[in-house]
Amino acid sequence: MKRQTVSLCIIARDEEATIGMTIKSVLALVHEIVVVDTGSRDNTRIIAEGYGARVVDVAWEDDFAAARNVALTEAHGDWILFLDADEILQPIRPVEFQRLLNDPGAAAYRLRMISAQPGDVDQVEGRVRLFRRLDGVRYRYPIFERVTPDLSDWCARSGQGIFECELAVMHDGCDADRRARSRERNLRILRKAIGAHPDEPYFHYRLACESLVRLDDEILPNAGLETAIGHLNNAWQKAQWLDADYRRTLPWLADLCARTAGGLLALDRADEARAVVDGARRTFADHPLILLQSVAVSCRLLQEATEQWAGVSAANLVSGIRDDLAVIREGRTNTYGAALDSRVRDLYPLRYLGELALLEGRVSEAVGLFEQALSLDPGYSFGWLGMAECSRFAGDRKRALKLYLRTVTENPGNHRAWLRGCDLMHEMDFHDNAASWWREVEERFPEHPAVRAARMQGVLQPQPA
């Protein structure tokens, strides 16, 4: 096995607290270290040089791709490993690392991204951080920069591929002030990028993502959702001008469609969500995210007792749900180069199968499905919500109320549990408790249609039907 050389590349600014740990985590794996410093005023350079790094000073011009490409120009290894200055690579034996690098079919690897902050959800989307040093392969976009477009072009010519692997990068995270500053910077750069590249849909997509809040596969109706949906729609419309085959090479495009449909569902605009999903399926017929959103839309229509929608009967909706979930669970899908959260295949379908069983009155089966979901993830709030709905269907209102409370305790972002619990409290004449829960709904989910309707009617809270 020929030993492959690796260049660790880092862009940094004022990272004295973390850059040492970043470099130490890979010292046994890499052969050179290139640090691009974009204007540090602390001891970042001294610490990096102490570990043998070559530090290159670059003026910061609101362009992450430009800074990363300077590092690529300075690197000499067979492979590039990119880490941020507050990340560490989880341990791997050097011989196992070399086996990855010696795979002749691999042009790059996606690494799992994990947050080290307590209570944070794993950043499950894999990211290309390890790739061959190749002429002409460079990062694109001034922010949320990507090397995958150039790598995909290389793979199409060479027959090599971008592979998944078990390597994981742990992100140290940052405090609330730093996150706020990063968000302000991101918004500034994105707005500049939209002005400079008006026909590029990616920047509208990323600008929308800065405002969206997700809970598992759902978008939450927080402040800014309407604006975000506008950016998502704008991005999708611009993407329609792209060649259909090229669209399928954009790993983020299916996520754009899924987020758009999810946002519309959060605003109870199921007909518009269905139109988005139908359009997306013409491009990504077997993408798991699109199939899952199609299931979510169909379940919503069934929950609203819609017997007929655009000529589609309830029976056909049920059949479509079952078919799409079977495709997802059996792995007969295509992610078109994007990383897939295993929860999409293993966990989320159990939720929708449970909801479908409950809609059809098969309570025991629904309970079993929700219990199965909770066995996979005891903190899965939609599993607890499903159990609450089963208890309520069975007439056990006290248990249902306890389970609604358990749901919002597991995740306060589950707006469905807040609303359903509030409604049940009214039914049980616990009006003071219902008023307290409704205040939570108003504060957390200001763009929810029920909140807007109550405000327009000038009432403190809606009463149960």
C-alpha positions as CSV (number, residue, x, y, z in Angstrom):
1,M,0.0,0.0,0.0
2,K,1.6,3.3,-1.2
3,R,1.6,5.9,1.5
4,Q,-0.5,8.9,0.5
5,T,0.5,12.4,1.7
6,V,-2.1,14.6,3.3
7,S,-2.2,18.4,3.6
8,L,-4.3,19.7,6.5
9,C,-5.8,23.1,5.5
10,I,-7.4,25.5,7.9
11,I,-8.7,29.1,7.5
12,A,-8.6,30.9,10.8
13,R,-9.0,34.3,12.5
14,D,-8.6,34.8,16.3
15,E,-8.8,31.1,17.1
16,E,-6.1,30.8,19.8
17,A,-8.5,28.9,22.1
18,T,-9.2,26.0,19.7
19,I,-6.7,25.8,16.8
20,G,-4.2,23.8,18.8
21,M,-6.7,21.0,19.6
22,T,-7.7,21.0,15.9
23,I,-4.1,20.4,14.7
24,K,-3.3,17.9,17.5
25,S,-6.3,15.8,16.5
26,V,-4.7,14.9,13.1
27,L,-1.0,15.2,13.7
28,A,-0.5,11.5,13.2
29,L,-2.4,11.5,9.9
30,V,-1.1,14.6,8.0
31,H,2.2,15.5,6.4
32,E,1.9,19.3,6.2
33,I,-0.3,21.9,7.8
34,V,-1.4,25.1,5.9
35,V,-3.1,27.8,7.9
36,V,-4.6,30.7,6.1
37,D,-4.9,33.6,8.6
38,T,-7.5,36.2,7.6
39,G,-6.4,38.8,10.2
40,S,-5.9,37.3,13.7
41,R,-5.1,39.7,16.5
42,D,-4.4,37.0,19.1
43,N,-1.9,34.2,19.3
44,T,-3.4,32.0,16.5
45,R,-0.2,32.3,14.3
46,I,2.2,31.5,17.2
47,I,0.2,28.4,18.3
48,A,-0.2,27.1,14.7
49,E,3.5,27.6,13.9
50,G,4.3,25.8,17.2
51,Y,2.8,22.7,15.7
52,G,4.8,23.1,12.5
53,A,2.1,24.9,10.4
54,R,3.0,27.2,7.5
55,V,0.9,30.3,8.1
56,V,-0.2,32.4,5.1
57,D,-1.7,35.9,5.7
58,V,-4.7,36.8,3.5
59,A,-6.8,39.9,3.7
60,W,-10.4,39.1,4.5
61,E,-12.8,40.2,1.7
62,D,-16.0,38.5,2.7
63,D,-15.2,35.4,0.6
64,F,-14.7,32.0,2.2
65,A,-14.1,30.2,-1.1
66,A,-11.2,32.6,-1.9
67,A,-9.6,31.9,1.4
68,R,-10.0,28.2,1.0
69,N,-8.6,28.3,-2.5
70,V,-5.5,30.1,-1.2
71,A,-4.9,27.1,1.1
72,L,-5.4,24.7,-1.9
73,T,-2.8,26.6,-3.9
74,E,-0.3,26.4,-1.0
75,A,-0.8,22.7,-0.3
76,H,1.4,20.0,-1.8
77,G,-0.1,16.7,-0.5
78,D,-1.8,14.0,-2.5
79,W,-4.9,14.6,-0.5
80,I,-6.5,17.6,1.2
81,L,-8.1,17.5,4.6
82,F,-10.0,20.7,5.5
83,L,-11.0,21.4,9.1
84,D,-12.3,24.6,10.7
85,A,-10.2,25.9,13.5
86,D,-12.8,24.9,16.1
87,E,-13.2,21.3,14.9
88,I,-11.4,18.1,15.7
89,L,-11.3,14.8,13.7
90,Q,-12.4,11.9,15.8
91,P,-9.7,9.3,16.2
92,I,-8.8,6.8,13.5
93,R,-5.8,4.6,13.1
94,P,-3.3,5.8,10.5
95,V,-3.4,2.5,8.7
96,E,-7.2,2.7,8.4
97,F,-6.9,6.3,7.2
98,Q,-4.4,5.3,4.5
99,R,-6.7,2.5,3.3
100,L,-9.3,5.2,2.5
101,L,-6.8,7.2,0.7
102,N,-5.6,4.2,-1.4
103,D,-9.0,3.4,-2.8
104,P,-8.5,4.0,-6.5
105,G,-12.1,4.7,-7.0
106,A,-12.3,7.5,-4.5
107,A,-11.9,11.1,-5.4
108,A,-13.3,12.4,-2.1
109,Y,-15.1,11.4,1.1
110,R,-18.0,13.0,3.0
111,L,-17.3,13.2,6.7
112,R,-20.0,13.1,9.3
113,M,-20.5,16.4,11.2
114,I,-21.3,16.2,14.9
115,S,-21.9,19.1,17.3
116,A,-20.1,18.9,20.7
117,Q,-22.5,21.2,22.4
118,P,-24.8,19.5,25.0
119,G,-28.4,19.3,23.7
120,D,-27.5,20.1,20.1
121,V,-28.8,17.9,17.4
122,D,-26.1,16.1,15.3
123,Q,-25.3,17.9,12.1
124,V,-26.1,14.7,10.2
125,E,-25.4,16.0,6.7
126,G,-22.1,14.7,5.5
127,R,-19.7,17.2,4.1
128,V,-16.8,16.8,1.7
129,R,-13.7,17.6,3.7
130,L,-11.3,15.0,2.4
131,F,-10.5,14.9,-1.3
132,R,-7.6,14.5,-3.7
133,R,-5.6,17.5,-4.6
134,L,-6.6,18.0,-8.3
135,D,-5.9,20.7,-10.8
136,G,-8.9,22.7,-11.5
137,V,-10.8,21.6,-8.4
138,R,-11.6,24.7,-6.4
139,Y,-14.2,26.0,-4.0
140,R,-17.1,28.0,-5.2
141,Y,-19.4,30.6,-3.6
142,P,-18.3,33.3,-1.2
143,I,-20.2,31.7,1.7
144,F,-21.4,28.2,2.5
145,E,-18.7,27.4,0.0
146,R,-18.7,24.1,-1.9
147,V,-16.0,22.0,-3.6
148,T,-18.4,19.4,-4.7
149,P,-19.4,21.0,-8.1
150,D,-15.8,20.8,-9.4
151,L,-15.3,17.4,-7.8
152,S,-18.5,16.1,-9.5
153,D,-17.2,17.3,-12.8
154,W,-13.9,15.5,-12.2
155,C,-15.8,12.3,-11.2
156,A,-17.8,12.4,-14.4
157,R,-14.6,12.5,-16.4
158,S,-12.5,10.1,-14.4
159,G,-15.0,7.5,-13.3
160,Q,-14.1,8.1,-9.6
161,G,-16.7,8.9,-7.0
162,I,-17.5,10.9,-3.8
163,F,-17.9,8.3,-1.1
164,E,-19.5,8.1,2.4
165,C,-17.2,7.1,5.3
166,E,-17.3,6.7,9.0
167,L,-14.9,9.5,9.7
168,A,-16.5,12.1,11.9
169,V,-15.7,15.8,12.6
170,M,-16.7,17.2,15.9
171,H,-17.6,20.9,15.9
172,D,-16.8,22.6,19.2
173,G,-19.5,25.2,18.7
174,C,-19.6,28.8,20.1
175,D,-21.5,31.0,22.5
176,A,-24.6,32.9,21.7
177,D,-22.8,36.1,21.0
178,R,-20.5,34.5,18.5
179,R,-23.4,32.7,16.8
180,A,-25.2,36.0,16.5
181,R,-22.1,37.7,14.9
182,S,-21.7,34.8,12.5
183,R,-25.3,35.0,11.5
184,E,-25.0,38.8,10.8
185,R,-21.8,38.2,8.8
186,N,-23.5,35.4,6.8
187,L,-26.5,37.5,6.0
188,R,-24.2,40.4,4.9
189,I,-22.2,38.1,2.6
190,L,-25.3,36.4,1.2
191,R,-27.0,39.7,0.3
192,K,-23.8,40.8,-1.5
193,A,-23.6,37.5,-3.3
194,I,-27.2,37.8,-4.5
195,G,-26.5,41.2,-5.9
196,A,-23.3,40.0,-7.6
197,H,-24.8,36.8,-9.0
198,P,-28.5,37.5,-9.5
199,D,-29.2,34.3,-11.5
200,E,-27.5,32.0,-9.0
201,P,-30.3,30.1,-7.0
202,Y,-27.9,28.8,-4.3
203,F,-27.6,32.1,-2.5
204,H,-31.4,32.6,-2.2
205,Y,-31.5,29.0,-0.8
206,R,-28.8,29.7,1.8
207,L,-30.4,33.0,2.8
208,A,-33.6,31.2,3.4
209,C,-31.9,28.6,5.5
210,E,-30.6,31.3,7.8
211,S,-34.2,32.0,8.9
212,L,-35.7,28.5,8.9
213,V,-36.0,26.5,12.1
214,R,-36.5,22.8,11.7
215,L,-37.7,20.1,14.0
216,D,-36.8,16.7,12.5
217,D,-38.4,16.7,9.1
218,E,-40.7,19.7,9.8
219,I,-40.3,23.4,9.4
220,L,-41.5,25.5,12.4
221,P,-43.8,28.6,11.9
222,N,-41.3,30.9,13.6
223,A,-40.7,34.6,12.8
224,G,-39.3,35.0,9.3
225,L,-40.9,31.9,7.8
226,E,-42.9,33.8,5.2
227,T,-39.8,35.7,4.1
228,A,-37.8,32.5,3.9
229,I,-40.4,30.8,1.8
230,G,-40.1,33.7,-0.6
231,H,-36.4,33.1,-1.0
232,L,-36.9,29.4,-1.4
233,N,-39.5,29.9,-4.1
234,N,-37.1,32.4,-5.8
235,A,-34.3,29.9,-5.7
236,W,-36.5,27.1,-7.2
237,Q,-37.8,29.4,-10.0
238,K,-34.2,30.3,-10.9
239,A,-33.2,26.7,-10.8
240,Q,-35.9,25.9,-13.4
241,W,-33.7,27.7,-16.0
242,L,-30.9,25.2,-15.4
243,D,-30.6,22.1,-17.5
244,A,-32.6,19.2,-16.0
245,D,-29.6,16.8,-15.9
246,Y,-27.4,19.5,-14.3
247,R,-30.1,20.1,-11.6
248,R,-29.8,16.5,-10.5
249,T,-26.1,17.1,-9.8
250,L,-26.9,19.8,-7.2
251,P,-27.1,18.0,-3.8
252,W,-28.9,20.9,-2.2
253,L,-31.7,21.3,-4.7
254,A,-33.9,18.5,-3.3
255,D,-33.4,19.9,0.2
256,L,-34.6,23.3,-1.2
257,C,-37.8,21.7,-2.4
258,A,-38.3,19.8,0.8
259,R,-37.9,22.9,2.9
260,T,-40.3,24.8,0.7
261,A,-43.0,22.2,1.0
262,G,-42.3,21.9,4.8
263,G,-42.6,25.6,5.2
264,L,-45.9,25.8,3.4
265,L,-47.3,23.0,5.5
266,A,-46.3,24.9,8.6
267,L,-48.5,27.7,7.3
268,D,-51.4,25.3,6.5
269,R,-50.9,25.8,2.8
270,A,-51.2,22.2,1.8
271,D,-52.3,22.8,-1.7
272,E,-49.2,24.9,-2.5
273,A,-47.0,22.3,-0.8
274,R,-48.5,19.6,-3.0
275,A,-47.7,21.6,-6.1
276,V,-44.1,22.0,-4.9
277,V,-43.7,18.3,-4.2
278,D,-45.2,17.4,-7.6
279,G,-42.8,19.7,-9.4
280,A,-39.9,18.3,-7.4
281,R,-40.8,14.7,-8.2
282,R,-40.4,15.5,-11.9
283,T,-36.7,16.2,-11.2
284,F,-36.1,13.9,-8.2
285,A,-38.6,11.1,-8.6
286,D,-36.9,8.8,-6.1
287,H,-35.2,11.3,-3.7
288,P,-36.0,10.3,-0.1
289,L,-36.5,13.9,1.1
290,I,-39.0,14.5,-1.7
291,L,-40.8,11.3,-1.0
292,L,-41.0,12.0,2.7
293,Q,-42.5,15.5,2.0
294,S,-45.0,14.0,-0.3
295,V,-46.0,11.6,2.5
296,A,-46.3,14.6,4.9
297,V,-48.5,16.5,2.5
298,S,-50.8,13.5,1.9
299,C,-51.1,12.8,5.7
300,R,-52.1,16.5,6.2
301,L,-54.8,16.2,3.6
302,L,-56.1,13.1,5.3
303,Q,-56.0,14.7,8.7
304,E,-58.1,17.5,7.5
305,A,-60.7,15.0,6.3
306,T,-60.2,16.0,2.7
307,E,-62.1,13.3,0.9
308,Q,-61.2,14.7,-2.5
309,W,-58.3,17.0,-3.5
310,A,-57.5,17.8,-7.1
311,G,-59.2,14.6,-8.3
312,V,-57.3,12.4,-5.9
313,S,-59.4,10.2,-3.6
314,A,-58.5,9.5,0.1
315,A,-57.9,5.9,-0.9
316,N,-55.4,6.9,-3.5
317,L,-53.7,9.2,-1.0
318,V,-53.4,6.3,1.4
319,S,-52.0,4.0,-1.3
320,G,-49.5,6.7,-2.3
321,I,-48.3,7.1,1.3
322,R,-47.7,3.4,1.7
323,D,-45.9,3.1,-1.6
324,D,-43.6,6.1,-0.9
325,L,-42.8,4.9,2.6
326,A,-42.0,1.4,1.3
327,V,-39.5,2.9,-1.2
328,I,-37.8,4.9,1.5
329,R,-37.6,2.0,4.0
330,E,-36.4,-0.5,1.5
331,G,-33.6,1.9,0.3
332,R,-34.9,2.1,-3.3
333,T,-34.0,5.8,-3.4
334,N,-31.4,8.1,-5.0
335,T,-29.9,11.0,-3.0
336,Y,-28.2,12.4,-6.1
337,G,-24.9,12.8,-4.3
338,A,-26.2,14.3,-1.1
339,A,-25.7,12.7,2.3
340,L,-28.8,11.2,3.9
341,D,-29.7,11.3,7.5
342,S,-30.4,7.7,8.5
343,R,-33.5,8.9,10.4
344,V,-35.2,9.6,7.1
345,R,-35.1,5.9,6.3
346,D,-35.4,4.3,9.8
347,L,-37.3,6.7,12.1
348,Y,-39.5,9.2,10.3
349,P,-41.5,6.6,8.3
350,L,-42.6,5.0,11.5
351,R,-44.2,8.3,12.5
352,Y,-46.2,8.5,9.3
353,L,-47.2,4.9,9.4
354,G,-48.4,5.4,12.9
355,E,-50.4,8.5,11.9
356,L,-51.9,6.6,9.0
357,A,-52.9,3.7,11.2
358,L,-54.5,6.1,13.7
359,L,-56.4,7.9,10.9
360,E,-57.8,4.5,9.9
361,G,-58.8,3.7,13.5
362,R,-56.2,1.0,14.1
363,V,-55.1,2.3,17.5
364,S,-53.1,-0.7,18.7
365,E,-51.1,-0.8,15.5
366,A,-50.4,2.9,15.8
367,V,-49.2,2.5,19.4
368,G,-46.8,-0.2,18.3
369,L,-45.4,1.9,15.5
370,F,-44.9,4.9,17.8
371,E,-43.3,2.7,20.4
372,Q,-41.0,1.3,17.8
373,A,-40.0,4.9,16.9
374,L,-39.3,5.7,20.5
375,S,-37.2,2.6,20.9
376,L,-34.9,4.0,18.1
377,D,-34.9,7.5,19.7
378,P,-36.4,7.9,23.2
379,G,-36.3,11.7,22.6
380,Y,-38.2,11.7,19.4
381,S,-40.9,14.2,20.1
382,F,-43.2,13.1,17.3
383,G,-43.2,9.6,18.8
384,W,-44.5,11.0,22.1
385,L,-47.0,13.2,20.2
386,G,-48.3,10.1,18.4
387,M,-48.7,8.3,21.7
388,A,-50.7,11.3,23.0
389,E,-52.9,11.2,20.0
390,C,-53.5,7.4,20.5
391,S,-54.5,8.0,24.1
392,R,-56.8,10.8,23.2
393,F,-58.4,8.7,20.4
394,A,-59.0,5.9,23.0
395,G,-60.7,8.4,25.4
396,D,-57.9,8.5,28.0
397,R,-57.7,12.3,28.2
398,K,-55.6,12.4,31.3
399,R,-52.9,10.2,29.9
400,A,-53.1,12.2,26.6
401,L,-52.4,15.4,28.5
402,K,-49.4,13.9,30.3
403,L,-48.1,12.8,27.0
404,Y,-48.5,16.2,25.4
405,L,-46.5,17.6,28.3
406,R,-43.9,14.9,27.8
407,T,-43.7,15.9,24.1
408,V,-43.0,19.6,24.7
409,T,-40.6,18.7,27.4
410,E,-38.6,16.5,25.0
411,N,-38.7,19.3,22.4
412,P,-40.3,22.7,23.0
413,G,-40.3,23.3,19.3
414,N,-43.1,20.8,18.7
415,H,-45.9,23.3,18.0
416,R,-48.4,20.6,17.2
417,A,-48.2,19.3,20.8
418,W,-48.6,22.8,22.2
419,L,-51.7,23.4,20.1
420,R,-53.2,19.9,20.7
421,G,-52.5,20.1,24.4
422,C,-54.1,23.6,24.6
423,D,-57.2,22.3,22.8
424,L,-57.5,19.3,25.2
425,M,-57.1,21.6,28.3
426,H,-60.1,23.6,27.1
427,E,-62.1,20.3,26.6
428,M,-61.2,19.4,30.2
429,D,-62.1,22.9,31.5
430,F,-58.5,23.6,32.5
431,H,-58.8,27.1,31.0
432,D,-56.1,28.7,33.0
433,N,-53.6,26.0,31.9
434,A,-54.8,26.4,28.3
435,A,-54.2,30.1,28.5
436,S,-50.6,29.5,29.7
437,W,-49.9,27.1,26.9
438,W,-51.5,29.5,24.4
439,R,-49.1,32.2,25.5
440,E,-46.2,29.8,24.7
441,V,-47.7,29.2,21.3
442,E,-47.9,33.0,20.6
443,E,-44.4,33.6,21.7
444,R,-42.7,30.6,20.0
445,F,-44.7,30.4,16.8
446,P,-45.9,33.9,15.8
447,E,-46.5,32.9,12.1
448,H,-48.7,29.9,12.9
449,P,-52.1,30.4,11.1
450,A,-54.0,29.9,14.4
451,V,-52.0,32.7,16.1
452,R,-52.6,35.1,13.2
453,A,-56.3,34.2,13.1
454,A,-56.6,34.9,16.8
455,R,-54.9,38.2,16.5
456,M,-57.0,39.3,13.6
457,Q,-60.2,38.4,15.5
458,G,-58.9,40.2,18.6
459,V,-59.3,37.2,20.9
460,L,-56.8,36.0,23.5
461,Q,-56.9,32.4,22.3
462,P,-59.0,30.2,20.1
463,Q,-61.6,28.0,21.7
464,P,-61.9,24.3,20.7
465,A,-64.3,23.4,17.9
